[in-house]
Amino acid sequence: MNMSITKEFQIVAFSSDGRRQPLLFVFFFAVYFIGILGNLLIFVVIVADRHLHTPMYVFLSNLSSVDICYMNITLPKLMYILLSGDNSISFIQCFTQLYFYNFIVGTEIILLSVMAYDRYVAICKPLHYVAICFPLHYSLIMSKKACMLLAFPTWFMGSINSLIITYFVCSLNFSGFVKIQNFFCELKAVLIVSSSDTTFLRKFSVIDGMFIGVIPLLIILTSYVCIIKTILKIQSPTGRWKTFSSCTSHVTIVVMYYGSAMALYMQYSQEYDTIMSVIFVTLVPLLNPLVYSLRNDDILRAIQKENYGKQDRLKSKKQMT
């Protein structure tokens, strides 16, 4: 990268109309605060309640961590721009943001496929002949060690994949007054403003997107085809619904995530990119804890138990004083 030509980028999105910036700041601050609080609550509840130390909730706590990272990577810089009016971002800041954004995107995609596999094992394997002989078949497959072996590579693969992409982007040249037509340093927006030939990197990003995005999606679809086949074999309608209800939260998140991701990366309008980036980066992480807390009785009971525990501790403190 030719550092002598230009030393910083300009973040254009949401910075052109000064009259709307205070309202936009309030909006993004509210989204940021609620999103961080909601995902942090899910994470703390799962860690604090030993009854939730099961594979499904271990992966859910990882998902909450990913969503917290999403918002911390993009929104603080945007809120600073809206508050100060200074929309410049240095190379180091931009490419650091680019690296962590791609890291978290890749991690979440792989994590969603791991969560689908967990649901497949939980629903399909207990009905297998081996499971009849050994009732703890699911627990044996999805042991603590197995969860670690699934969770750690998820973060590792996301990190390595992002490191490769960021390395290629850092080799590009940028000249003149460089404007990023988005509210953060995202790959498509950065490639547009490069003065280098980006043909190879564009082709690589498509292949990488197929590998990181399509393969996990195929795992998710295959898992749910097997799950649906198993559910249809259950005679009781109540049993079928109870079994399927354990997957509804995950299905909802997969639809939201892949729907917004495809809407963002399968078109090339810069104005539309900004709108879809807001949905992808802010609203999806904001809605994830709501989906899991409102649709999951275990999470609701754990939250209520935590609230009751706090009330009891406060009462005991008052009585002591």
C-alpha positions as CSV (number, residue, x, y, z in Angstrom):
1,M,0.0,0.0,0.0
2,N,1.4,3.4,-0.9
3,M,1.2,5.3,2.4
4,S,2.7,8.5,0.8
5,I,-0.3,9.1,-1.5
6,T,-3.0,9.3,1.1
7,K,-3.1,8.6,4.8
8,E,-6.7,8.4,5.7
9,F,-10.2,7.7,4.5
10,Q,-13.4,9.7,4.8
11,I,-16.6,7.9,6.1
12,V,-19.3,9.5,4.0
13,A,-22.5,7.7,5.1
14,F,-24.7,9.7,7.6
15,S,-22.2,12.6,7.7
16,S,-23.5,14.8,4.9
17,D,-26.6,16.2,6.6
18,G,-25.6,18.0,9.8
19,R,-29.2,18.6,10.9
20,R,-30.0,14.9,11.1
21,Q,-26.8,13.9,12.9
22,P,-28.1,14.5,16.5
23,L,-31.2,12.3,15.8
24,L,-29.1,9.6,14.1
25,F,-26.7,9.7,17.1
26,V,-29.6,9.1,19.5
27,F,-31.0,6.3,17.3
28,F,-27.6,4.4,17.0
29,F,-26.8,5.0,20.7
30,A,-30.2,3.5,21.6
31,V,-29.6,0.5,19.3
32,Y,-26.1,0.1,20.6
33,F,-27.1,0.3,24.3
34,I,-30.1,-2.1,23.9
35,G,-28.1,-4.6,21.7
36,I,-25.1,-4.7,24.1
37,L,-27.3,-5.0,27.2
38,G,-29.6,-7.7,25.7
39,N,-26.7,-9.9,24.4
40,L,-24.7,-9.4,27.6
41,L,-27.8,-10.4,29.7
42,I,-28.1,-13.7,27.7
43,F,-24.3,-14.3,28.1
44,V,-24.4,-13.7,31.9
45,V,-27.5,-15.7,32.5
46,I,-26.1,-18.7,30.7
47,V,-22.7,-18.5,32.5
48,A,-24.4,-18.0,35.9
49,D,-27.1,-20.7,35.7
50,R,-25.5,-24.2,35.8
51,H,-28.7,-25.7,34.4
52,L,-27.9,-23.9,31.1
53,H,-24.4,-25.4,30.8
54,T,-25.6,-27.5,27.9
55,P,-24.2,-27.6,24.3
56,M,-27.1,-25.5,22.9
57,Y,-26.6,-22.7,25.4
58,V,-22.8,-22.9,25.2
59,F,-23.1,-22.1,21.5
60,L,-25.8,-19.5,22.3
61,S,-23.4,-17.7,24.6
62,N,-20.8,-17.7,21.8
63,L,-23.5,-16.2,19.5
64,S,-24.1,-13.4,22.0
65,S,-20.4,-12.7,22.2
66,V,-20.3,-12.5,18.4
67,D,-23.2,-10.0,18.4
68,I,-21.6,-7.9,21.1
69,C,-18.5,-7.7,18.9
70,Y,-20.5,-6.7,15.8
71,M,-21.7,-3.6,17.5
72,N,-18.4,-2.7,19.2
73,I,-16.6,-2.9,15.9
74,T,-18.8,-0.5,13.9
75,L,-21.1,1.7,16.0
76,P,-18.6,3.5,18.4
77,K,-16.7,5.1,15.5
78,L,-20.0,6.0,13.8
79,M,-21.4,7.6,16.9
80,Y,-18.1,9.6,17.3
81,I,-18.5,10.8,13.7
82,L,-22.1,11.9,14.3
83,L,-21.2,13.6,17.5
84,S,-18.0,15.4,16.5
85,G,-18.5,15.9,12.8
86,D,-15.0,14.5,12.1
87,N,-15.6,11.7,9.6
88,S,-11.9,10.8,9.0
89,I,-10.6,7.4,9.7
90,S,-6.9,6.4,9.5
91,F,-5.6,3.4,7.5
92,I,-4.8,1.5,10.7
93,Q,-8.3,2.1,12.1
94,C,-10.0,1.3,8.8
95,F,-8.1,-2.0,8.2
96,T,-8.4,-3.0,11.9
97,Q,-12.2,-2.5,11.5
98,L,-12.2,-4.4,8.3
99,Y,-10.3,-7.3,9.8
100,F,-12.5,-7.7,12.9
101,Y,-15.7,-7.2,10.9
102,N,-14.8,-10.0,8.5
103,F,-13.6,-12.1,11.4
104,I,-17.0,-11.8,13.2
105,V,-19.0,-12.4,10.0
106,G,-17.2,-15.6,9.2
107,T,-17.4,-16.7,12.8
108,E,-21.1,-16.2,13.1
109,I,-21.8,-18.0,9.8
110,I,-19.8,-21.1,10.9
111,L,-21.3,-20.9,14.4
112,L,-24.9,-21.0,13.0
113,S,-24.0,-24.2,11.2
114,V,-22.5,-25.7,14.4
115,M,-25.8,-24.8,16.2
116,A,-27.8,-26.6,13.5
117,Y,-25.6,-29.7,13.9
118,D,-26.3,-29.6,17.6
119,R,-30.0,-29.5,17.0
120,Y,-29.6,-32.4,14.6
121,V,-27.8,-34.6,17.1
122,A,-30.2,-33.7,19.9
123,I,-33.3,-34.6,17.9
124,C,-32.2,-37.3,15.4
125,K,-29.6,-39.3,17.4
126,P,-31.8,-40.2,20.4
127,L,-34.2,-42.0,18.0
128,H,-31.3,-44.1,16.6
129,Y,-31.0,-47.7,17.6
130,V,-27.8,-47.0,19.4
131,A,-29.5,-44.3,21.4
132,I,-32.1,-46.8,22.6
133,C,-29.4,-48.9,24.2
134,F,-27.5,-45.9,25.5
135,P,-30.0,-43.1,26.6
136,L,-27.1,-40.6,27.1
137,H,-26.1,-40.9,23.4
138,Y,-26.5,-37.1,22.8
139,S,-24.5,-36.3,25.9
140,L,-21.7,-38.6,24.8
141,I,-21.6,-37.0,21.3
142,M,-21.9,-33.4,22.5
143,S,-19.7,-33.6,25.5
144,K,-17.9,-30.6,27.0
145,K,-14.8,-31.6,25.0
146,A,-16.8,-31.9,21.8
147,C,-18.3,-28.4,22.4
148,M,-14.8,-27.0,22.8
149,L,-13.6,-28.7,19.7
150,L,-16.5,-27.2,17.7
151,A,-16.5,-23.7,19.3
152,F,-12.8,-23.0,19.2
153,P,-12.2,-23.8,15.5
154,T,-15.2,-21.6,14.7
155,W,-13.4,-18.5,16.0
156,F,-10.1,-19.7,14.6
157,M,-11.4,-20.2,11.0
158,G,-13.1,-16.8,11.1
159,S,-9.9,-15.2,12.2
160,I,-7.7,-16.9,9.6
161,N,-10.1,-16.2,6.8
162,S,-10.3,-12.5,7.7
163,L,-6.5,-12.3,8.1
164,I,-6.1,-13.5,4.5
165,I,-8.6,-11.0,3.1
166,T,-7.2,-8.1,5.1
167,Y,-3.7,-8.9,3.9
168,F,-4.8,-8.7,0.3
169,V,-6.6,-5.4,0.9
170,C,-3.6,-3.9,2.6
171,S,-1.6,-4.5,-0.6
172,L,-3.9,-2.2,-2.6
173,N,-3.1,1.5,-3.4
174,F,-5.4,4.4,-2.6
175,S,-4.9,7.9,-4.0
176,G,-6.7,11.2,-3.8
177,F,-9.5,12.1,-1.5
178,V,-10.8,8.7,-0.6
179,K,-14.5,8.5,0.5
180,I,-15.9,5.3,1.9
181,Q,-19.6,5.1,0.9
182,N,-20.7,3.4,4.0
183,F,-20.7,4.0,7.8
184,F,-17.7,1.6,8.4
185,C,-14.8,0.0,6.5
186,E,-16.5,-2.8,4.7
187,L,-14.8,-4.9,1.9
188,K,-17.0,-3.8,-1.0
189,A,-16.8,-0.1,-0.1
190,V,-13.0,-0.3,0.3
191,L,-12.5,-2.1,-3.1
192,I,-14.5,0.6,-4.9
193,V,-12.2,3.4,-3.8
194,S,-8.9,1.6,-4.5
195,S,-6.8,2.8,-7.4
196,S,-5.3,-0.7,-7.9
197,D,-6.6,-3.4,-10.1
198,T,-9.0,-5.3,-7.7
199,T,-10.1,-8.1,-10.2
200,F,-8.2,-10.8,-8.4
201,L,-9.4,-9.7,-5.0
202,R,-13.0,-9.5,-6.2
203,K,-12.9,-13.0,-7.6
204,F,-11.2,-14.2,-4.4
205,S,-13.9,-12.7,-2.3
206,V,-16.6,-14.4,-4.4
207,I,-14.9,-17.8,-3.9
208,D,-14.3,-17.1,-0.2
209,G,-18.0,-16.1,0.2
210,M,-19.0,-19.4,-1.4
211,F,-16.7,-21.4,0.9
212,I,-17.6,-19.4,4.1
213,G,-21.3,-18.8,3.3
214,V,-22.6,-21.6,1.1
215,I,-21.0,-24.6,2.8
216,P,-22.3,-23.7,6.3
217,L,-25.7,-23.0,4.7
218,L,-25.7,-26.5,3.1
219,I,-24.9,-28.0,6.5
220,I,-27.8,-26.1,8.1
221,L,-30.2,-27.1,5.4
222,T,-29.1,-30.8,5.5
223,S,-29.4,-30.8,9.3
224,Y,-33.0,-29.4,9.1
225,V,-34.0,-31.9,6.4
226,C,-33.0,-34.7,8.7
227,I,-34.7,-33.0,11.7
228,I,-38.0,-32.5,9.8
229,K,-37.9,-36.2,8.7
230,T,-37.5,-37.2,12.3
231,I,-40.2,-34.9,13.6
232,L,-42.7,-36.3,11.0
233,K,-42.2,-39.8,12.4
234,I,-43.4,-38.6,15.9
235,Q,-47.0,-39.7,16.3
236,S,-48.2,-37.1,18.8
237,P,-48.9,-33.6,17.4
238,T,-47.9,-32.2,20.8
239,G,-44.6,-34.2,20.7
240,R,-44.0,-32.9,17.1
241,W,-44.5,-29.3,18.1
242,K,-42.5,-29.6,21.3
243,T,-39.6,-31.1,19.4
244,F,-39.8,-28.5,16.6
245,S,-40.1,-25.6,19.1
246,S,-36.6,-26.3,20.3
247,C,-35.4,-25.3,16.8
248,T,-37.6,-22.2,16.1
249,S,-35.3,-19.7,17.7
250,H,-32.3,-20.9,15.6
251,V,-34.4,-21.1,12.4
252,T,-35.5,-17.5,13.0
253,I,-32.0,-16.2,13.5
254,V,-30.7,-18.1,10.4
255,V,-33.5,-16.6,8.2
256,M,-32.8,-13.1,9.5
257,Y,-29.0,-13.5,9.1
258,Y,-28.9,-15.1,5.7
259,G,-31.7,-12.9,4.4
260,S,-30.0,-9.6,5.3
261,A,-26.6,-10.9,4.2
262,M,-27.9,-11.9,0.8
263,A,-29.7,-8.6,0.4
264,L,-26.4,-6.8,1.3
265,Y,-23.9,-8.7,-0.8
266,M,-26.0,-9.7,-3.9
267,Q,-26.5,-6.1,-5.2
268,Y,-24.2,-3.1,-6.0
269,S,-26.1,0.0,-5.1
270,Q,-24.0,2.1,-2.7
271,E,-27.0,3.8,-1.1
272,Y,-28.8,0.5,-0.7
273,D,-25.6,-1.0,0.7
274,T,-25.7,1.6,3.6
275,I,-29.3,0.8,4.5
276,M,-28.7,-3.0,4.4
277,S,-25.5,-2.6,6.4
278,V,-27.4,-0.9,9.1
279,I,-29.9,-3.8,9.2
280,F,-27.1,-6.5,9.1
281,V,-24.8,-4.9,11.6
282,T,-27.3,-3.4,14.1
283,L,-30.8,-4.8,13.9
284,V,-29.9,-8.5,13.5
285,P,-27.6,-8.5,16.7
286,L,-30.3,-6.4,18.4
287,L,-33.1,-8.9,17.6
288,N,-31.1,-12.1,18.4
289,P,-31.4,-11.9,22.2
290,L,-35.1,-11.0,21.9
291,V,-35.7,-14.0,19.7
292,Y,-34.0,-16.4,22.1
293,S,-35.4,-14.8,25.3
294,L,-39.0,-14.6,24.2
295,R,-39.1,-18.0,22.5
296,N,-37.1,-19.9,25.1
297,D,-38.7,-21.0,28.4
298,D,-35.3,-22.0,29.9
299,I,-33.8,-18.5,29.3
300,L,-36.9,-16.8,30.7
301,R,-36.9,-19.0,33.8
302,A,-33.2,-18.3,34.3
303,I,-33.7,-14.5,34.0
304,Q,-36.7,-14.6,36.4
305,K,-34.6,-16.7,38.9
306,E,-31.8,-14.2,38.6
307,N,-34.2,-11.3,39.3
308,Y,-35.7,-13.1,42.3
309,G,-32.2,-13.8,43.6
310,K,-31.3,-10.1,43.4
311,Q,-34.5,-9.2,45.2
312,D,-33.8,-11.7,47.9
313,R,-30.2,-10.4,48.3
314,L,-31.5,-6.8,48.5
315,K,-34.1,-7.8,51.1
316,S,-31.5,-9.5,53.2
317,K,-29.2,-6.5,53.1
318,K,-32.1,-4.2,54.2
319,Q,-32.9,-6.5,57.1
320,M,-29.3,-6.6,58.2
321,T,-29.2,-2.8,58.2
